[in-house]
Amino acid sequence: MLKQYLQLKLSQKLSPQQIQLMKLIELPLLELEERLSREIEENPALESGKENEDDFFDNESDYENDSNENDINVEDYLSDDDIPDYNLKTNNYSQDDEEKSMPFISGLSFNQFLKNQLSTFSLIDEDQKIAEFLVGSVDQSGYIRTNLMEILDDLAFTTGLYTDLNSIERILKKIHLLDPPGVGARDLKECLIIQLKRKNNSKSVENAINILENHFELFTKKHYKKIIQKIDINEDELRESIKEIEKLNPKPGSAFSEPTKINSTIIPDFKIEIIENQLVLNLNSRNAPELFVSNEYKNMLSGYQENKKVSKSQKQAISFIKQKLDAAKWFIDAINQRNQTLLMTMSTIMDFQKKYFLTGDESNLKPMVLKDIAKKIDMDISTISRVANSKYVDTPYGIKLVKSFFSEGITNDKGIEVSTIEIKKELESIIDNENKSKPFTDDELTKKINEKGYPIARRTVAKYRETIGAPVARLRKKL
């Protein structure tokens, strides 16, 4: 039976401005710089630089009369009585900051590097087009991950070249002769085999090729006894073949692109230094430009104010100016709030983990969850999460993800609460020092970690093992 009834319900919804502020807080430094550039480009009332800062309020005293002709209080935009200075400009860096620039490396792209090598082949026009298209399909790891049938269709669609699969496979074999060895492979197995075939022929290389071509799945699962039986070799011969495989590069393209990695280097959002045994925190905003409201738009409003008669088109212009000024002031205020939120959050984390930041010893990391920080600075947990998940901090011990300082805690056998980070570090040490010919099972790891004074269950050990990137015992086994 259907019933109709009224129900009062209170709900809280975020305004569009609050949502935008949350997104700004979430942005790491490089993405913030892009957002600032985009905002400056889209809003003519928002400008960047220091050149106009000093004269921004020089002529404010000239505009003290209200204009009632246009229903807009121009004083809101021309006087600092209602709107403080910090709402009309923002400085994203300190005068003490060092002038540093990130150099950009110029040179050939990886695909151009490969394309230049094609000149060593004598190819007819059609084969040259196929070769160039295949080289253009190589990703930064050195692989061609697009299916050859799709490449066949793309060639016809984009270049008007109609060929067949055999021709593409024939040219692909020539691509496999390019440097770095292994480039143009369609999967890891093919990549490793290409590299082995370019090595000096030896018994260990021959066995390695046999293993990869015919028993790749057994090799990846480390079923070494089965491999020995199938290809009729002894353990020493298998060990030598595995050494040959371990020397290979699973990502041949990465070697070429290594010098240009500076362009994608993580730029930390914070920097913590130890000065006279005291922790000093700074917000890294060196590359974020100074923002202020445009003088030109201020002068445009003052001009409309002096005009006693305002036409309809002028009212529309005033409305447009007001909209842009509102957006500019809000954005500047949002950037200020973002910076304050980030500094407050990171400062609280630094104080909470003071012992760690002074020593660098991860065993000094205290159990800390988002709620701990949120409670101390009276902020929502979601805000702390946005700061922690996407921000990095430059510490005396390296660049760390802020999120990495958060962990649950358990009580050890001495009744002291310790961080799960400490337990994972101990587990990692046990695995690093195990006998690789007979690695510890999860049951054995549980026994070892319990003996260290950490009373955790086997399923927890398995979870921590996966977290630190250690596979199961069978896959950790070495001859």
C-alpha positions in Angstrom: 0.0 0.0 0.0 1.4 3.4 -1.0 1.4 6.2 1.5 2.2 9.9 1.0 3.6 11.9 3.8 5.7 15.1 4.4 9.2 14.9 5.9 11.4 17.7 7.0 15.1 17.0 6.4 18.1 19.2 7.0 21.0 18.8 4.6 24.1 20.8 3.9 25.4 21.3 0.4 28.7 22.8 -0.7 28.5 26.0 -2.7 30.3 26.1 -6.1 32.9 28.3 -4.5 33.5 25.8 -1.7 33.9 23.0 -4.2 36.4 25.0 -6.2 38.4 25.8 -3.0 38.5 22.0 -2.2 39.8 21.3 -5.7 42.5 24.0 -5.3 43.6 22.4 -2.0 43.8 19.1 -3.7 46.1 20.3 -6.5 49.8 19.6 -6.2 52.2 22.4 -7.1 52.7 21.7 -10.8 48.9 21.4 -11.4 48.3 24.6 -9.3 50.7 26.5 -11.6 48.7 25.3 -14.6 45.4 26.4 -12.9 46.9 29.8 -12.1 48.0 30.3 -15.7 44.6 29.3 -17.0 42.7 31.6 -14.6 44.9 34.6 -15.5 44.3 33.9 -19.2 40.6 33.6 -18.8 40.0 36.5 -16.4 41.3 39.9 -17.6 40.6 41.4 -14.1 43.3 39.0 -12.7 46.9 39.8 -13.3 50.3 38.5 -12.2 53.6 40.1 -11.4 55.1 42.7 -9.1 55.3 45.7 -11.3 51.9 47.2 -10.4 51.8 46.2 -6.8 53.0 49.5 -5.3 50.6 51.8 -7.1 47.5 49.6 -6.7 46.0 51.8 -4.0 47.8 55.1 -4.9 44.7 56.8 -6.2 42.0 55.4 -4.0 41.3 58.7 -2.4 40.1 60.1 -5.7 37.1 57.8 -5.8 35.1 58.3 -2.6 31.6 59.1 -4.0 28.9 56.4 -4.6 27.3 56.1 -7.9 23.6 55.3 -7.7 23.0 55.2 -11.5 24.0 51.6 -12.0 23.0 49.8 -8.8 26.6 48.7 -8.3 28.6 49.9 -5.4 31.9 50.8 -7.1 33.4 51.5 -3.7 33.5 47.8 -3.1 36.2 47.6 -5.7 38.0 50.9 -5.2 38.4 51.2 -1.4 40.3 49.1 1.0 37.9 50.0 3.9 35.7 46.9 3.2 38.2 44.7 1.4 41.6 44.4 3.0 44.8 44.4 1.0 45.3 40.6 1.3 42.0 40.0 -0.5 43.1 42.0 -3.5 46.5 40.4 -4.0 48.4 37.3 -3.1 52.1 36.7 -2.8 52.9 33.0 -3.3 56.5 33.1 -2.2 58.7 34.6 0.4 61.3 37.3 -0.3 63.8 34.9 1.3 63.2 32.3 -1.3 66.2 31.6 -3.5 65.8 32.3 -7.2 65.8 28.9 -8.8 64.7 27.7 -12.2 64.2 24.2 -13.5 66.2 23.7 -16.7 64.5 21.9 -19.5 66.5 19.5 -21.6 66.1 19.8 -25.4 66.9 17.2 -27.9 65.4 14.4 -30.0 62.3 12.7 -29.0 62.4 9.0 -28.6 60.3 8.4 -31.7 62.5 10.8 -33.8 65.6 9.0 -32.5 64.1 5.7 -33.9 63.0 7.3 -37.1 66.5 8.6 -37.8 67.8 5.1 -37.7 65.5 4.0 -40.5 67.9 5.7 -42.9 70.3 2.7 -42.4 67.8 0.5 -44.3 67.1 0.6 -48.0 63.3 0.7 -48.1 61.0 1.4 -51.0 58.4 4.2 -50.4 55.6 1.9 -49.2 57.9 0.1 -46.8 59.3 3.4 -45.5 55.8 4.7 -44.7 55.0 1.4 -42.9 58.3 1.6 -40.9 57.6 5.3 -40.0 54.1 4.4 -38.9 55.3 1.5 -36.7 58.0 3.7 -35.2 55.3 6.3 -34.4 53.4 3.6 -32.6 56.3 2.9 -30.2 55.5 4.1 -26.7 58.0 5.6 -24.2 58.7 2.1 -22.7 59.7 0.9 -26.2 56.7 -1.3 -26.9 54.2 -1.4 -29.8 51.0 -2.1 -27.8 48.6 -1.5 -30.7 47.3 -4.7 -32.4 48.9 -5.1 -35.9 45.4 -5.5 -37.4 44.5 -2.1 -35.9 47.7 -0.6 -37.4 46.7 -2.1 -40.7 43.4 -0.2 -40.6 45.0 3.0 -39.3 47.5 3.0 -42.1 44.7 2.9 -44.6 42.6 5.5 -42.8 45.3 8.0 -42.0 47.8 7.7 -44.9 45.7 6.1 -47.6 48.2 3.2 -47.7 46.5 -0.2 -48.3 48.8 -3.1 -47.4 48.6 -6.5 -45.8 49.5 -8.1 -42.5 52.5 -10.0 -43.9 54.1 -6.7 -45.0 53.7 -5.1 -41.6 55.2 -8.1 -39.9 58.1 -8.1 -42.3 58.8 -4.4 -41.6 58.3 -5.0 -37.9 61.3 -7.4 -37.9 63.4 -4.6 -39.2 62.2 -2.3 -36.4 63.4 -5.0 -34.0 67.0 -4.3 -35.3 66.9 -0.7 -34.1 68.5 0.5 -30.9 67.9 0.2 -28.0 67.7 -3.6 -28.3 64.2 -4.8 -27.7 62.4 -1.8 -29.1 59.2 -2.5 -31.1 58.3 -5.6 -29.1 54.6 -6.3 -28.6 55.0 -7.8 -25.1 57.6 -8.6 -22.5 58.3 -12.1 -23.8 59.1 -10.8 -27.3 61.1 -7.9 -25.9 63.4 -10.2 -23.9 63.9 -12.7 -26.8 64.8 -9.9 -29.2 67.5 -8.8 -26.8 68.9 -12.3 -26.3 69.1 -12.9 -30.0 71.3 -9.9 -30.4 73.8 -11.3 -27.8 76.8 -13.4 -28.6 75.7 -16.9 -29.0 76.5 -19.1 -26.1 75.0 -22.2 -24.4 73.5 -20.0 -21.6 71.9 -17.6 -24.1 70.6 -20.5 -26.2 69.0 -22.0 -23.1 67.6 -18.7 -22.1 65.9 -18.2 -25.5 64.5 -21.8 -25.3 63.1 -21.1 -21.8 61.4 -17.8 -22.9 60.1 -19.1 -26.2 58.7 -22.4 -24.9 58.3 -22.2 -21.2 57.7 -18.6 -20.4 54.8 -19.2 -18.0 56.8 -21.7 -16.0 59.7 -19.2 -15.9 57.4 -16.3 -14.6 56.1 -18.6 -11.9 59.6 -19.8 -11.0 58.8 -23.5 -11.5 62.5 -24.2 -12.0 62.4 -27.9 -11.4 59.9 -28.4 -14.2 62.0 -26.3 -16.5 65.1 -28.4 -15.7 63.1 -31.6 -16.6 61.6 -30.2 -19.8 64.8 -28.8 -21.5 67.2 -31.4 -19.9 69.7 -29.1 -18.2 71.2 -29.1 -14.8 70.7 -26.5 -12.0 74.0 -24.7 -12.7 73.1 -24.3 -16.4 69.6 -22.9 -15.5 71.2 -20.5 -13.0 73.5 -19.1 -15.8 70.5 -18.8 -18.2 68.6 -16.9 -15.6 71.5 -14.5 -15.1 71.4 -13.7 -18.8 67.7 -12.9 -18.6 68.2 -10.8 -15.5 70.7 -8.6 -17.4 68.0 -7.6 -20.0 66.0 -4.4 -20.0 62.2 -5.0 -19.7 61.6 -1.3 -20.7 64.2 -0.5 -23.5 62.7 2.9 -24.1 63.3 4.1 -20.6 67.1 4.1 -21.1 66.7 6.7 -23.8 64.2 8.9 -22.0 66.1 8.9 -18.7 67.8 12.3 -19.3 64.5 14.0 -19.9 63.0 12.8 -16.6 63.8 16.1 -15.0 60.7 17.5 -16.7 58.5 15.1 -14.8 60.4 15.2 -11.5 58.2 15.5 -8.4 58.3 19.1 -7.1 57.5 19.0 -3.4 54.8 21.3 -2.0 56.6 21.8 1.3 60.1 21.9 2.6 61.2 21.0 6.1 64.6 22.0 7.3 66.5 21.6 10.6 68.0 24.9 11.7 69.7 25.0 15.1 67.9 21.8 16.1 64.5 23.4 15.3 62.2 22.3 12.5 61.4 25.0 10.0 58.5 24.5 7.5 58.1 26.5 4.2 55.4 26.3 1.5 57.1 25.8 -1.8 55.4 28.2 -4.2 58.4 29.6 -6.0 56.8 29.0 -9.4 53.3 30.3 -8.5 53.1 33.9 -9.7 51.9 36.8 -7.5 48.3 37.7 -8.2 46.5 41.0 -7.9 43.3 42.7 -9.2 43.8 44.6 -12.4 44.4 48.4 -12.2 42.9 48.7 -15.6 39.6 47.3 -14.5 39.7 49.6 -11.4 40.1 52.6 -13.7 37.3 51.4 -16.0 34.9 51.3 -13.0 36.0 54.7 -11.8 35.3 56.1 -15.3 31.8 54.7 -15.3 31.3 56.2 -11.8 32.1 59.7 -13.0 29.7 59.4 -15.8 26.3 60.6 -14.5 24.3 59.1 -17.4 24.8 55.4 -18.0 23.4 53.8 -21.1 22.1 50.2 -21.3 25.2 49.0 -23.0 27.3 50.7 -20.3 25.3 49.0 -17.6 26.1 45.7 -19.3 29.7 46.6 -19.4 29.7 47.5 -15.7 28.0 44.2 -14.9 30.7 42.3 -16.9 33.4 44.2 -15.0 31.8 43.5 -11.7 31.6 39.8 -12.5 35.3 39.6 -13.5 36.3 41.6 -10.4 34.3 39.3 -8.2 35.9 36.2 -9.7 39.4 37.7 -9.4 38.9 38.7 -5.8 37.4 35.3 -4.9 40.3 33.4 -6.7 42.9 35.5 -4.8 41.1 34.8 -1.5 40.9 31.1 -2.4 44.6 30.9 -3.1 45.3 32.5 0.3 43.0 30.1 2.0 44.6 27.2 0.2 48.1 28.2 1.3 46.9 28.7 4.9 45.2 25.3 5.0 48.3 23.6 3.6 50.6 25.2 6.0 48.4 24.6 9.0 47.9 21.0 8.1 51.6 20.2 7.4 52.7 22.2 10.4 50.5 20.0 12.6 51.8 16.8 11.0 55.3 18.1 11.5 54.7 18.7 15.2 52.9 15.4 15.6 55.9 13.5 14.1 58.6 15.9 15.4 60.8 13.1 16.7 60.9 11.5 13.3 61.7 14.7 11.4 64.5 15.5 13.8 66.1 12.0 13.5 64.9 10.4 10.3 64.4 7.2 12.1 61.2 5.6 10.8 60.8 3.7 14.1 60.1 7.1 15.6 57.0 7.6 13.5 54.0 7.6 15.8 50.6 6.0 14.8 48.7 8.9 13.2 45.4 8.9 11.4 43.5 11.7 9.5 41.2 12.2 12.5 44.2 13.1 14.7 45.2 16.0 12.6 41.7 17.1 11.8 40.8 17.3 15.5 43.9 19.4 16.3 43.2 22.1 13.7 39.4 21.8 13.7 39.0 20.9 10.1 37.1 18.2 8.2 38.8 14.8 7.7 38.2 15.1 3.9 40.3 18.3 3.8 43.2 16.6 5.6 42.9 13.7 3.1 43.1 16.1 0.2 46.3 17.6 1.5 47.8 14.2 2.4 47.0 12.2 -0.7 48.5 14.6 -3.3 51.3 16.6 -1.7 55.0 15.9 -1.2 57.3 17.3 1.4 61.1 17.8 1.0 62.7 16.6 4.2 66.3 16.2 5.2 65.8 12.5 4.5 64.4 12.8 1.0 61.1 13.7 -0.7 58.2 12.0 0.9 54.5 11.7 0.2 52.6 13.4 3.0 50.3 10.4 3.1 53.2 8.1 4.0 53.4 9.6 7.5 49.9 8.3 8.4 49.5 4.9 9.8 47.4 2.8 12.2 48.9 1.7 15.4 49.1 -1.6 17.4 50.4 -2.4 20.8 53.5 -4.5 21.0 54.4 -7.1 23.6 55.8 -4.3 25.9 52.5 -2.5 25.9 53.8 0.4 23.7 51.7 1.6 20.8 53.8 1.4 17.6 53.1 2.4 14.0 52.3 -0.1 11.3 55.1 1.6 9.3 57.6 0.2 11.8 56.2 -3.3 11.5 56.3 -3.2 7.7 59.9 -2.0 7.9 60.8 -5.0 10.2 58.9 -7.4 7.8 60.9 -6.0 4.9 64.1 -6.6 6.8 63.2 -10.2 7.5 62.4 -10.8 3.8 65.6 -9.1 2.6 67.7 -11.3 4.9 66.0 -14.7 4.2 67.6 -17.6 2.4 66.4 -16.9 -1.2 66.7 -20.6 -2.1 64.2 -21.3 0.6 62.2 -18.1 1.3 59.9 -17.9 4.3 56.2 -18.7 3.9 53.6 -16.4 5.3 53.2 -18.7 8.3 57.0 -18.5 8.9 57.0 -14.8 8.5 54.2 -14.5 11.1 56.3 -16.5 13.5 59.4 -14.4 12.9 57.5 -11.1 13.3 55.8 -12.3 16.4 59.2 -13.2 17.9 60.2 -9.5 17.2 57.4 -8.5 19.6 54.7 -7.6 17.2 51.6 -9.7 17.9 49.9 -9.7 14.4 48.0 -12.4 12.6 49.0 -14.3 9.5 46.4 -12.5 7.3 47.8 -9.2 8.5 51.3 -10.3 7.6 50.1 -11.3 4.1 48.5 -7.8 3.7 51.7 -6.0 4.9 53.8 -8.2 2.6 51.8 -7.2 -0.4 52.0 -3.5 0.7 55.8 -3.5 0.6 55.7 -5.2 -2.8 57.0 -8.6 -1.8 55.5 -11.6 -3.7 54.7 -14.9 -2.1 57.5 -17.3 -1.1 57.4 -19.3 -4.4 58.0 -16.1 -6.5 60.8 -14.9 -4.2 62.8 -18.1 -4.7 66.2 -18.0 -6.4 68.6 -20.7 -7.3 
